[in-house]
Amino acid sequence: MAWYDEAVFYHIYPLGLTDAPKENSYGPVEHRLNTLLPWISHIKEIGCNALYIGPLFESVGHGYETTDYKKLDSRLGDNKDLANFVSECHKAGIKVIFDGVFNHTGRDFFAFQDIKKNRENSPYRDWYCNVNFGGNTEYNDGFSYENWGGYNLLVKLNQRNPAVKDYICDAIRFWVSEFDVDGIRLDAADVLDFDFMQALRHLANEVKPDFWLMGEVIHGDYSRWVNEGTLHSVTNYQLHKALYSGHNDHNYFEIAHTVKRLYEMGGSRPDGLKLYNFVDNHDVERIYTKLNNKAHFAPVHILMYTLPGIPSVYYGSEFAIEGRKEKWSDASLRPALNLSDFKDAVKTNPSTELIAALGHAKQKSKALAYGDYRELMLTNRQYAFSRNFEEDSAIVTVNNDDNDFTMTVAAGNSSTYVGVLSGEKVSVSGGTITVKVKSNYGELWLPEEVVSKSSGIAPVKLSAAETPKSAPAESPAAETAHPDQKETAVTDTPSAPRQETPKAPAPVTPDDAAHNMTDKEKEAFEKGKIAGLQEAILATMEKNGPLTDQMRRDVANNVYHDSLINWVKSFR
């Protein structure tokens, strides 16, 4: 058991939150990081005990074109500011992890500048991948090189070069000694060299007890990265997609199927892979923007906090702010916010109140940190599961329908359960509990004895959140594009009722036709969709340069429709 097993993360993109200039003039230091000190108490108040903040180090623009790994970006302050910020977080009981941008550097990085100056005679010519002095770039460098994502301002480091590996490891040791950082989020981990990541894991075991490595991975089998020899966790983009589309489509089957697939990746681990769960971040649209029905903000977050994994809230989303991704800019996803504009939000904003209640409950419940996962009930619009660890248990019930729903599900050993959000008590009868789940809402049920002995999770009355702010119902077009599957309740106990939610017939669509296919026809149909997506990815990759055998293998090995869709969308 380590600190990150019980972590609830808050995520800050500091250049955006502090309203730093979009371009770095490398001028006088501006101490903007100090303006984030009041946020520490806010982070604590909403039930978070860990902070992922980054990128932080000197860069050209958005922060991911690093020019100096050992210097806080001058738009944010100096190293003393960062050391003090981490120290204040630690005093508040908040762990801190930094963004580690080790796949590529900016063009102003000293090694790249030396290559520009000395060309073939540069001692750093092998620090980058595929440097070709017979080529050129749009910057008229007189040589070409491998980049990330088709952007030549992001020059790909050669992680197999021992000198590069030693340099990065030295930078991490510096971060620990200078700033006392508790872990690193590895940017673009899905394209990092595996030997390099394994070297970082050895270093993590060396520099600090329970030093945490979490990687940014969008697609694929997460167990390739999350294991005893590589990383502790990766970003759970598969659950991210399922959480919003499963609500927009009234399709809890999608969420439950995703959870089961991810849970099985953990093999014999009862608590799964401990993936980094989120519903939005600095690269994707805000969850409040993505939801067709804004009232689904509540069940989405109840699931994000209680399903296996480590939950994370992106700054501002606890206030239910909007943020739409633009074609040429992520600025709207990374806004400057003034904390004083959200004064007393925990008491006055139902969304913030909900987040705070879930955060404190998550920290105190061992079942939510270490428990197994057991599906109890499933329809398109209702979903229940339990988490159990030793004598501790938790039951989660959610409902994405516009009507209340009563369900009977199996319970643990306790005689009485308490709803963390409502304070309601229910008695166990015949090994089950029967509860009414409010429309477009949900509940986390914990044993009464767990609640009573933990002052931090005393029942919280969320009067405002009991009737969440709602948006207009989904448009007919949205219903037509994503017709419901047959809504059949699946329970693990005969006493649970088999129920269906009635729904008006929808027009026939290609997806409906797929439902009427034979099993062999369905299999061929799915394979065709997968093959088409794989071809699209290869074609897009080829526009950025020659395809390697490894690239082809990576695409061929990815056979999940949803992750391929995310991969296609990742290209700009």
Secondary structure as GFF3:
##gff-version 3
##sequence-region A 1 572
A	DSSP	three_ten_helix	3	6	.	.	.	ID=ss1
A	DSSP	beta_strand	9	12	.	.	.	ID=ss2
A	DSSP	alpha_helix	14	17	.	.	.	ID=ss3
A	DSSP	three_ten_helix	32	36	.	.	.	ID=ss4
A	DSSP	alpha_helix	37	45	.	.	.	ID=ss5
A	DSSP	beta_strand	50	53	.	.	.	ID=ss6
A	DSSP	beta_strand	57	59	.	.	.	ID=ss7
A	DSSP	beta_strand	66	72	.	.	.	ID=ss8
A	DSSP	alpha_helix	79	91	.	.	.	ID=ss9
A	DSSP	beta_strand	95	100	.	.	.	ID=ss10
A	DSSP	beta_strand	104	105	.	.	.	ID=ss11
A	DSSP	alpha_helix	110	118	.	.	.	ID=ss12
A	DSSP	three_ten_helix	119	121	.	.	.	ID=ss13
A	DSSP	beta_strand	147	148	.	.	.	ID=ss14
A	DSSP	beta_strand	151	156	.	.	.	ID=ss15
A	DSSP	alpha_helix	162	179	.	.	.	ID=ss16
A	DSSP	beta_strand	183	186	.	.	.	ID=ss17
A	DSSP	three_ten_helix	189	191	.	.	.	ID=ss18
A	DSSP	alpha_helix	194	207	.	.	.	ID=ss19
A	DSSP	beta_strand	212	215	.	.	.	ID=ss20
A	DSSP	three_ten_helix	222	224	.	.	.	ID=ss21
A	DSSP	beta_strand	233	234	.	.	.	ID=ss22
A	DSSP	alpha_helix	237	248	.	.	.	ID=ss23
A	DSSP	alpha_helix	252	265	.	.	.	ID=ss24
A	DSSP	beta_strand	276	277	.	.	.	ID=ss25
A	DSSP	alpha_helix	287	290	.	.	.	ID=ss26
A	DSSP	three_ten_helix	294	296	.	.	.	ID=ss27
A	DSSP	alpha_helix	297	306	.	.	.	ID=ss28
A	DSSP	beta_strand	310	314	.	.	.	ID=ss29
A	DSSP	three_ten_helix	317	319	.	.	.	ID=ss30
A	DSSP	three_ten_helix	331	333	.	.	.	ID=ss31
A	DSSP	three_ten_helix	339	342	.	.	.	ID=ss32
A	DSSP	alpha_helix	345	348	.	.	.	ID=ss33
A	DSSP	alpha_helix	350	364	.	.	.	ID=ss34
A	DSSP	alpha_helix	366	370	.	.	.	ID=ss35
A	DSSP	beta_strand	374	378	.	.	.	ID=ss36
A	DSSP	beta_strand	382	389	.	.	.	ID=ss37
A	DSSP	beta_strand	392	399	.	.	.	ID=ss38
A	DSSP	beta_strand	405	410	.	.	.	ID=ss39
A	DSSP	beta_strand	416	419	.	.	.	ID=ss40
A	DSSP	beta_strand	425	427	.	.	.	ID=ss41
A	DSSP	beta_strand	432	437	.	.	.	ID=ss42
A	DSSP	beta_strand	441	447	.	.	.	ID=ss43
A	DSSP	alpha_helix	448	453	.	.	.	ID=ss44
A	DSSP	three_ten_helix	455	457	.	.	.	ID=ss45
A	DSSP	alpha_helix	476	481	.	.	.	ID=ss46
A	DSSP	alpha_helix	510	515	.	.	.	ID=ss47
A	DSSP	alpha_helix	519	543	.	.	.	ID=ss48
A	DSSP	alpha_helix	549	557	.	.	.	ID=ss49
A	DSSP	alpha_helix	561	570	.	.	.	ID=ss50
###
